[in-house]
Amino acid sequence: GTASDDINLTSVSFIVDDVYQNTNSSEFNNSNYLFTKTFTDGSYDWKYEACDNSSQCTNTSARTVNVDTTFPLIEIIAPSLKNNFITIGDDDFLNVTATETNLDTCWYDYNGANVTYSCTSGDQENETITIVANVYSTTVWVNDTFGNVNSSSYTWEYLLAKESESFSATVLEGGTSTFTINFLTNGTGIRHI
């Protein structure tokens, strides 16, 4: 910032959280004083102080700078990585925990649909997804109020997935009926379930 005095400027100091960080005693009046400081994540109040040769000092109003360089953390717990059986069209749960001090938005993509959901840092969120044939993966994104975005992809599998079934609901005694069921497998031989 620019500092000046009507008589003789002697020093300009940079103060962060009431701690003097740097002092420039070059005595240049009505000049721009620049200070450099590297901050870690957190919130900081900073100001300048200018003093003259009569030991009179004036401080600027404090300003706040917030720093967040940390990306949100994502933990996906479910669906289970390996499942024995599922019916296509049934619901399953996507269980996600996002951890972030300045959490803003959470969303996921499943089967080409982006879905935003309510999330609280450190809480496990349970989102219902309807299982689609051969779509056994999702990507979850989380961002914070500083624009840091993180994503995590998650893939699961089913040994056997019931795709469809058809049968006659009414069969007379002594009659016969056809029962048809279509399964999808992950390519693993099915011995028993």
C-alpha positions, 0 to 999 in steps of 0.5 A, spaced: 500 500 500 501 507 499 504 510 505 505 518 506 507 523 512 506 530 512 513 531 515 518 525 515 515 517 514 520 513 517 517 506 517 512 501 514 510 495 517 506 489 515 502 486 520 498 479 520 494 477 526 497 482 530 504 480 529 509 484 525 512 480 519 516 485 515 518 492 516 521 497 511 525 503 514 527 506 507 523 512 509 520 513 502 514 518 503 508 517 498 511 511 496 508 504 494 510 499 499 509 491 497 510 485 502 510 478 500 508 473 505 506 465 504 500 463 508 498 456 509 490 454 510 487 458 514 484 465 516 488 471 517 487 479 519 492 483 516 494 491 516 499 496 515 502 501 520 506 507 518 510 511 523 514 518 522 520 521 525 516 523 531 514 516 533 507 517 531 504 511 528 497 510 524 494 503 522 490 501 516 483 498 517 484 490 518 483 486 512 482 478 512 484 473 507 482 466 507 486 461 504 484 454 502 489 450 498 486 443 500 482 439 496 476 435 499 476 428 501 471 423 498 470 416 501 465 411 497 463 405 501 457 402 497 455 399 493 459 393 495 465 392 490 463 385 489 455 382 489 453 376 488 446 378 485 442 384 483 436 385 479 436 390 474 431 396 475 432 395 483 435 400 487 441 400 491 445 405 495 451 409 493 454 411 500 459 417 500 463 421 505 466 428 503 470 431 508 472 438 507 472 445 512 469 449 506 464 444 503 460 447 498 457 442 493 457 434 492 454 431 486 455 424 482 454 421 475 451 415 474 448 412 467 449 419 464 445 423 469 449 428 474 445 428 480 447 434 486 445 431 493 445 434 500 452 433 503 455 435 510 462 434 511 464 428 515 457 425 514 455 419 510 450 420 505 446 415 502 443 416 495 439 411 491 441 409 485 437 405 480 441 399 477 442 399 470 444 393 466 452 393 464 453 400 468 456 399 474 460 405 475 460 412 478 464 418 479 463 423 485 465 430 485 466 435 491 468 442 491 469 447 496 467 454 497 474 456 494 473 452 488 477 446 489 474 440 486 476 433 487 473 427 484 473 419 485 471 414 480 468 407 483 466 401 480 463 395 482 460 388 479 455 383 480 456 375 479 449 375 476 444 380 474 437 378 473 435 382 467 428 380 466 423 374 467 416 372 464 411 367 466 403 366 467 401 368 473 395 363 473 396 356 471 390 351 472 391 344 476 395 340 471 396 345 466 403 347 464 406 354 463 413 357 461 417 361 466 423 365 462 428 368 466 434 372 463 441 373 467 447 377 465 453 375 468 460 378 469 463 372 465 465 368 471 462 361 471 456 360 476 457 354 480 452 356 486 449 363 489 
